């Protein structure tokens, strides 16, 4: 099992990584790598579990672009979340499938042959990549992999490239919460291993439920590409300015759509109303303040502009399913 990479950021040297994914590890292998190569600066967290390889990248790109020539001597299934930035894989063989994942999107794919170029056209990259071989999925869903994800199972058995969605899907609030749980994990050793393994299983279980419900469908054809991109602008406003007071009219005016289109199309893309989505983001932020920063419930209520802590508590339980006081324990 070998990965070969070449890029300007490596001074055009050929980088060879042996056994990039290690299976049957009883102990967690946890490495933090500081990156400072030809204008690409940041950190990479590389974690190997029993059959799972997690990579978390937080990178700044000085020139807003870089590319890597990559080749793997093994096949794998990868679940790739591009939280910030974008990622595009272009195979050298034009008959093979390419993968494009823009900001705020994800995809699940199986590649039996990897020989091409990775292109990053962005000034910032924040990602979570979860890689497993087919044997991991076979063991996890034994003996029902064929029923759980039939198209992927068929592709694996035929050694044929496959991506779950032709157009990568947007990261919904539920997945954002699970991703943040992984990115913000502060455990170590055996506890961290068990925690991360459970979160990966939770993500897969959620995704395969969605896949079965959708029957592998893509975003509704009711949306034009232009309207779809404008809805992603709406999402970006909600995610980056969630403390502000918003109205449908103000959001619609900002992205150049009318109120009706914002309301209708946002529900099509995210299966949530604009304000339910915003509430989920705000409560995830509240969860982080309480659990990680030690804020009191009263302080968080004030931070999010609630008139009193009781109103905040009711809103939090409605979204999260439990009282915020539980986080204090």
N, C-alpha and C positions, 0 to 999 in steps of 0.2 A: 504494500500500500504506500503510494508515493504521490506528493504534489510537487509540481515544478512551476515556478513563476519567474517572470522577467519583466522589468519595468524601468523607466527612467528614474523612478523614486528609489530604486535599488542600484542606481548607478549603472544600469543595464547589465548587472551581474545576474547570473542564473541562481535562483534560490531553490534549494531542494529540501523538502520537509518529508522525512520518513515517518510512517505511521501517524498521520495527522489526526486520525480518529482511533483511539484505543478502546477496545471492548474488553469486557470481563474484568474491569477494574473494581476491586473491592473497596478501594480507597479513592476519594476524590482527588483529581489532579487539577490544581487551581493556580493559574499564572496570570499576573498582571504585567503587561508589556508597555513600556513607554515608547512612543513613536515620535521620531523627529528625523524625517527623511525627505530631502528635496522639497520643502514647503508643505509636507503633510505632517501635522503635529497633533498629538493627543494620546489616548490610551486605548489598549485592547485588552479585554479580559477574556482569557481562554480557559474554559473549564471542561474537563472530560469526566463523565460519569460512566456508569455501567451501560454502555451501548448508546450514549448520547454525547454529542459534542456541542457545547454552547459557545458562541463568540459574541461578545458585546463590544461594539466599536463606538468611540466618541472622538471624532476627528475633525480638525479644521484644515481646509485645503487652501493654501495661499493663492494659487493660480486658478482656482475655481474649476480645475479639471485635472484628472490623471487617468491613466489606463494601465492595465496589467495583463500581460499574456499569461494564460494559465492552462495547465494540463494536469489531469488526475489519472492515475492508473487504476481507479476503482470507481464503482457506481455508488450512488447514494440517493436518499430522499432528503430534501431540505425544505424547511419551513423558514421563510425569510421575511422579516419585518423591517421595512425601511421607514423608521420613525421620522428622521430628518434626512434630506438629500435624496439621491436617486441612484439606482443601480441598473446597469444593462449588460447582459451577457450576449455576445455575438459569436456564434460558432464559426470556425473556419470553413467547415463543410456547410454550404448553404442549404442542404437538404435537412439538416438537423434544426431543432427548434431553438429559438432565442428566448430570453427572459428579460422583461422590462418591469421594474418595480419603482414607481415614482414615490415622492414623499407622502407619508401617511398611508401607505398601502402595504399589502403582503401577498404572497403566493406560496403554494405548496407544489413542488415539482420533483420529478424523478429523472435523473440524467445518467444513463449507462455509460456515455462517452462524454468527457469534458475536454475540449481542446479548442480554445478560442481566446477572445479578449473580453475583459471586464472594463467597462467605461463608467467613469464617475464624473458627471458634469454638474458640480455643486461646490459651494464654499464650506459646507458643513455636512457631516455624516454622523448620524446616530442610528445604530442598528442592533437588532437581536437576530442572530441566525442560529437555528437549531437543526443539526444534521444527525441523521441516523441511517444505518444501512437497512435494507429490506428485512434482514433477520430480526432486527429490533421490533419492527412493526408486526412481523409474523408472530413473535413471542408475546407481544403485548396484547394482541387481539386474537390469539389462538383460541379456538380453531376457526374463527369467523371473519378473517380479514377480507375474504372475497365478498361477503355480504356487507361488511362495514363500509368499505371503499372499493367497489367492484372495478371501476375504471383504472384506478391506480394499481390494484392487485393484478389486473390483466396486463398492464404495461410492464410491471415488474417480472411477471412470469414469461413474457415475450421479449424481455430485455429491450424495450422500446421506450424512447423518451416520451415524457408526458408532463404537462402542467395542468393543474387543477382548473384554473380559470384563464381564458385567453386574455382577458383584461384583469390585471391584478386588482384585488378587492381593497376597499378602504378599511382601516383598522377601527373597529367599532369600540364603544366605551368598555364593554365587557373585556375585550382583548387588551385594551389599554391598561385596565386594572391588573390583569394577570402579568402583562409585560413589566409593569412597574414593580410588581411584587418580586420578579426575578432580578430586575436591574438594581433594586434597592436592598436586596438581601444582605443582612449583616451577620448572619450565622457563619460558623466555620466548622470544618471537619465533618464528622458523620451527620450532624444535624443539618448542615448546609446541603450535603448530598441528598438526604432524604427530602428536604424541603424543595429543592430544585427539581428532583425527579417527580415529585407529586404535582408541581406546577406545570411541568411539561405534559404530564398525563392529562391534567385538567384542560390545558389548551387544546390538545388533540381531541379529547372527548367533546369539547365544545364545537370545534371545527367540523368533526365528522357528523355531528348532529345537524349542523347547518347544511353541510354538503348533502346529506340525505334528504333534508327538507326541500332544498333547492333543486334536487335531482341534477346537480352540476350545471345549473343555469347561470347566466351572467347578468349584469345589471340591465334593467328593463330597457328595451329598445325605444320606449317612449321618449327617452332623453336624447337630445342631440349632443354631440361632443362638446359644443360650446356651452350648453346649459349644464352639462355634467361638470365641466371645469369650474363654472361659476358656483356650483354647489360645494365644490371642494374649497373655494374661496370662503364661502360661508362657514364651513367647518374650521378653517384656519382662524377666522375671526373669533369664533367661539372658544377655540383652544388657547389662543394667545391673549385674549382680552375677556376672560371669563368673569372678572371682578366687576366689569362695567355693566350698567343697565342697558339692555337691548330691547328693541321692538322689531317686529317683522318689517315694519316700514323703513326703519333706519338701516337694517341689514340689507334689505332689498335695494334700497337706494345706493348703498355703498358698492354692491356687486353688479348693479345694472340690470336687475330683474324686477318684476312686480311682486307684490306680496303673495299673490296666489301661487305663482311659479315657485317661489322660495319654499312656501309651506308644502306644496304638493311634491316637488322634486326632491326636497330634503328627505321626506318620508320614504320615497322610492329608493333612494341611495342608501340611507342608514337605517331604515325600518324603525325610525323614532321621529317624534316631532322635534322641531328646533329647540324648544324649551325643555323637553325631557332630556335631550342630549346635553344641553348646557347645564342642567341640574346635576347630571351624572358627573360631568367634569368638575363642577364646583364641590361635590361631595367627595370625590377622590382627592382633591386638594385638601379638603378639611381632614380627611383620614390621615394624610401625610403629616399635617400640622400637629394633630393629636398624638399619633403613634410615634412619629420620628422626631418632632421638634418639642414635644412636651407641652404644647399649648393646652390651656384649659378650655372647656366647652364654651364658657362665656367669652374668652378671647377669640375663639374661632367664629362664634356668632357675630361678634363685632367686626372681625376681619372681613366677613362676607356680607356685612351690612344687614343683618337680621335685627329686628326691633328688640327681640329678647331671646335668651338661650333656649326657651321652650319651643319657640317657632323653628329654630334651627334643628333642635332634637327631633321634632316631628318630621321635618323635611329629610333629615339624614336617614331616619329609619325607613321612610317610604322608599328611598332610592337604594339603600345598602342592605336593608332587610334586618338590621340589628341596631341597637342603641349605640350612640357614640361613646357612652360611658364604658362599653365593653372594651374599647381600645385602651383605656387606662389600666385595665387589668393585665 
